[in-house]
Amino acid sequence: MASPERKLREIVEFPADTPVEIALKYSTARQITTEHGERAMFTLVDGRIMFLDLEVAGQIEAAGINVKERFTITRRPSGGTRSIWEITRLPGEQPNGTYVVPKDPATATTKPAQRATSSSSVLDEANSLVDTYAAVLERALHTYQGRVKPDEVRALLVTAYIQRGKLSSVA
């Protein structure tokens, strides 16, 4: 009995200075050897595959990109044979249930380590989080008549805060 023909998958191309939107099907890449050396092969949720240098694959991992999370990769030529690769999360609700919070323009120029250098700034940030939790909890309890529980509100707030921190360190 003859084996069925294997369907070739589309390979993602990265035109210069053009963001390409993608979402990973699996959290890790397969490391393969090609005529171009060691490469990382990622399978995407839409069935396509992409091949990247191991350094670029490391950028995706360092950015903490989740499975099914939409993000863009932009290849920027740098004059020689090498390119600069930019990994950028797309704000909004993600198919995996997370929510990427848009970057706060007021804190865009301040690195997280610089914001939390003094005890008063840590205190201010903690107080702000408590105030935010109380406001969101109040809204959830009244608007949704208790159907959204305090633990769920806390989990959503923690997720949004962590994503905001990751975005500010990536961009």
SULWOBEL-V519751 format. One record per residue. N is the residue number from 1. RES is the residue in one small letter. SS is DSSP state (A for helix, B for strand, O for the rest). BURIAL is 1 if it has 24 or more other C-alpha atoms within 12 Angstrom, else 0. D_LAST is the distance of its C-alpha to the last C-alpha in Angstrom with 1 decimal. Layout:
n->N res->RES ss->SS burial->BURIAL d_last->D_LAST
n->N res->RES ss->SS burial->BURIAL d_last->D_LAST
This chain:
n->1 res->m ss->O burial->0 d_last->53.8
n->2 res->a ss->O burial->0 d_last->51.1
n->3 res->s ss->O burial->0 d_last->47.4
n->4 res->p ss->O burial->0 d_last->45.4
n->5 res->e ss->O burial->0 d_last->43.2
n->6 res->r ss->O burial->0 d_last->39.6
n->7 res->k ss->O burial->0 d_last->37.3
n->8 res->l ss->O burial->0 d_last->34.8
n->9 res->r ss->O burial->0 d_last->31.3
n->10 res->e ss->O burial->0 d_last->29.1
n->11 res->i ss->B burial->0 d_last->26.6
n->12 res->v ss->O burial->1 d_last->23.2
n->13 res->e ss->O burial->0 d_last->23.0
n->14 res->f ss->O burial->1 d_last->19.8
n->15 res->p ss->O burial->0 d_last->21.0
n->16 res->a ss->B burial->0 d_last->19.3
n->17 res->d ss->O burial->0 d_last->16.6
n->18 res->t ss->O burial->0 d_last->17.1
n->19 res->p ss->O burial->0 d_last->14.6
n->20 res->v ss->B burial->1 d_last->16.7
n->21 res->e ss->B burial->1 d_last->16.5
n->22 res->i ss->B burial->1 d_last->17.6
n->23 res->a ss->B burial->1 d_last->18.3
n->24 res->l ss->B burial->1 d_last->19.7
n->25 res->k ss->O burial->1 d_last->23.3
n->26 res->y ss->O burial->0 d_last->23.3
n->27 res->s ss->O burial->1 d_last->20.8
n->28 res->t ss->O burial->0 d_last->21.9
n->29 res->a ss->O burial->1 d_last->22.7
n->30 res->r ss->B burial->0 d_last->26.2
n->31 res->q ss->B burial->0 d_last->26.5
n->32 res->i ss->B burial->0 d_last->29.0
n->33 res->t ss->B burial->0 d_last->30.7
n->34 res->t ss->B burial->0 d_last->31.0
n->35 res->e ss->O burial->0 d_last->32.5
n->36 res->h ss->O burial->0 d_last->29.1
n->37 res->g ss->B burial->0 d_last->28.9
n->38 res->e ss->B burial->0 d_last->27.1
n->39 res->r ss->B burial->0 d_last->24.6
n->40 res->a ss->B burial->1 d_last->22.9
n->41 res->m ss->B burial->1 d_last->24.2
n->42 res->f ss->B burial->1 d_last->22.4
n->43 res->t ss->B burial->1 d_last->24.4
n->44 res->l ss->B burial->1 d_last->22.8
n->45 res->v ss->O burial->0 d_last->24.2
n->46 res->d ss->O burial->0 d_last->25.8
n->47 res->g ss->O burial->0 d_last->27.8
n->48 res->r ss->O burial->0 d_last->26.1
n->49 res->i ss->B burial->1 d_last->25.1
n->50 res->m ss->B burial->1 d_last->22.6
n->51 res->f ss->B burial->1 d_last->22.9
n->52 res->l ss->B burial->1 d_last->20.2
n->53 res->d ss->B burial->1 d_last->20.4
n->54 res->l ss->A burial->1 d_last->20.2
n->55 res->e ss->A burial->0 d_last->17.3
n->56 res->v ss->A burial->1 d_last->15.2
n->57 res->a ss->A burial->1 d_last->16.7
n->58 res->g ss->A burial->0 d_last->15.6
n->59 res->q ss->A burial->0 d_last->11.9
n->60 res->i ss->A burial->1 d_last->12.6
n->61 res->e ss->A burial->0 d_last->14.6
n->62 res->a ss->A burial->0 d_last->12.3
n->63 res->a ss->A burial->1 d_last->9.7
n->64 res->g ss->O burial->1 d_last->12.8
n->65 res->i ss->O burial->1 d_last->13.3
n->66 res->n ss->O burial->1 d_last->16.7
n->67 res->v ss->O burial->1 d_last->19.7
n->68 res->k ss->O burial->1 d_last->20.0
n->69 res->e ss->O burial->1 d_last->16.4
n->70 res->r ss->B burial->1 d_last->15.5
n->71 res->f ss->B burial->1 d_last->12.4
n->72 res->t ss->B burial->1 d_last->12.3
n->73 res->i ss->B burial->1 d_last->12.7
n->74 res->t ss->B burial->1 d_last->13.0
n->75 res->r ss->B burial->1 d_last->15.3
n->76 res->r ss->B burial->0 d_last->15.3
n->77 res->p ss->B burial->0 d_last->18.6
n->78 res->s ss->O burial->0 d_last->18.7
n->79 res->g ss->O burial->0 d_last->22.4
n->80 res->g ss->O burial->0 d_last->24.0
n->81 res->t ss->O burial->0 d_last->24.3
n->82 res->r ss->O burial->0 d_last->20.9
n->83 res->s ss->B burial->0 d_last->17.7
n->84 res->i ss->B burial->0 d_last->14.0
n->85 res->w ss->B burial->1 d_last->12.4
n->86 res->e ss->B burial->1 d_last->9.0
n->87 res->i ss->B burial->1 d_last->8.5
n->88 res->t ss->B burial->1 d_last->7.2
n->89 res->r ss->B burial->1 d_last->9.0
n->90 res->l ss->O burial->1 d_last->11.5
n->91 res->p ss->O burial->0 d_last->12.5
n->92 res->g ss->B burial->0 d_last->16.1
n->93 res->e ss->B burial->0 d_last->18.8
n->94 res->q ss->O burial->0 d_last->18.6
n->95 res->p ss->O burial->0 d_last->21.9
n->96 res->n ss->O burial->0 d_last->21.9
n->97 res->g ss->O burial->0 d_last->22.3
n->98 res->t ss->O burial->1 d_last->18.9
n->99 res->y ss->B burial->1 d_last->17.0
n->100 res->v ss->B burial->1 d_last->13.3
n->101 res->v ss->O burial->1 d_last->12.9
n->102 res->p ss->O burial->1 d_last->11.3
n->103 res->k ss->O burial->1 d_last->8.9
n->104 res->d ss->O burial->0 d_last->11.5
n->105 res->p ss->A burial->0 d_last->11.7
n->106 res->a ss->A burial->0 d_last->13.8
n->107 res->t ss->A burial->0 d_last->11.5
n->108 res->a ss->O burial->0 d_last->8.3
n->109 res->t ss->O burial->0 d_last->9.9
n->110 res->t ss->O burial->0 d_last->11.2
n->111 res->k ss->O burial->0 d_last->10.0
n->112 res->p ss->A burial->0 d_last->11.7
n->113 res->a ss->A burial->0 d_last->14.3
n->114 res->q ss->A burial->0 d_last->15.3
n->115 res->r ss->A burial->0 d_last->15.8
n->116 res->a ss->O burial->0 d_last->18.2
n->117 res->t ss->O burial->0 d_last->20.3
n->118 res->s ss->O burial->0 d_last->23.5
n->119 res->s ss->A burial->0 d_last->25.6
n->120 res->s ss->A burial->0 d_last->25.8
n->121 res->s ss->A burial->0 d_last->22.0
n->122 res->v ss->A burial->0 d_last->22.2
n->123 res->l ss->A burial->0 d_last->25.3
n->124 res->d ss->A burial->0 d_last->23.8
n->125 res->e ss->A burial->0 d_last->20.9
n->126 res->a ss->A burial->0 d_last->23.4
n->127 res->n ss->A burial->0 d_last->25.8
n->128 res->s ss->A burial->0 d_last->23.2
n->129 res->l ss->A burial->0 d_last->22.6
n->130 res->v ss->A burial->0 d_last->26.3
n->131 res->d ss->A burial->0 d_last->26.9
n->132 res->t ss->A burial->0 d_last->24.3
n->133 res->y ss->A burial->1 d_last->26.0
n->134 res->a ss->A burial->0 d_last->29.4
n->135 res->a ss->A burial->0 d_last->28.6
n->136 res->v ss->A burial->1 d_last->27.2
n->137 res->l ss->A burial->1 d_last->30.1
n->138 res->e ss->A burial->0 d_last->32.6
n->139 res->r ss->A burial->0 d_last->31.4
n->140 res->a ss->A burial->0 d_last->31.4
n->141 res->l ss->A burial->0 d_last->34.9
n->142 res->h ss->A burial->0 d_last->36.4
n->143 res->t ss->A burial->0 d_last->34.9
n->144 res->y ss->O burial->0 d_last->35.3
n->145 res->q ss->O burial->0 d_last->38.5
n->146 res->g ss->O burial->0 d_last->37.4
n->147 res->r ss->O burial->0 d_last->36.2
n->148 res->v ss->O burial->0 d_last->32.7
n->149 res->k ss->O burial->0 d_last->33.3
n->150 res->p ss->A burial->0 d_last->31.7
n->151 res->d ss->A burial->0 d_last->30.4
n->152 res->e ss->A burial->0 d_last->28.6
n->153 res->v ss->A burial->1 d_last->27.1
n->154 res->r ss->A burial->0 d_last->25.9
n->155 res->a ss->A burial->0 d_last->24.4
n->156 res->l ss->A burial->1 d_last->22.5
n->157 res->l ss->A burial->1 d_last->21.3
n->158 res->v ss->A burial->0 d_last->20.2
n->159 res->t ss->A burial->0 d_last->18.3
n->160 res->a ss->A burial->1 d_last->16.5
n->161 res->y ss->A burial->1 d_last->15.7
n->162 res->i ss->A burial->0 d_last->14.5
n->163 res->q ss->A burial->1 d_last->12.2
n->164 res->r ss->A burial->1 d_last->10.8
n->165 res->g ss->A burial->1 d_last->10.4
n->166 res->k ss->A burial->1 d_last->8.8
n->167 res->l ss->A burial->1 d_last->6.1
n->168 res->s ss->A burial->1 d_last->5.6
n->169 res->s ss->A burial->1 d_last->5.8
n->170 res->v ss->A burial->0 d_last->3.8
n->171 res->a ss->O burial->1 d_last->0.0
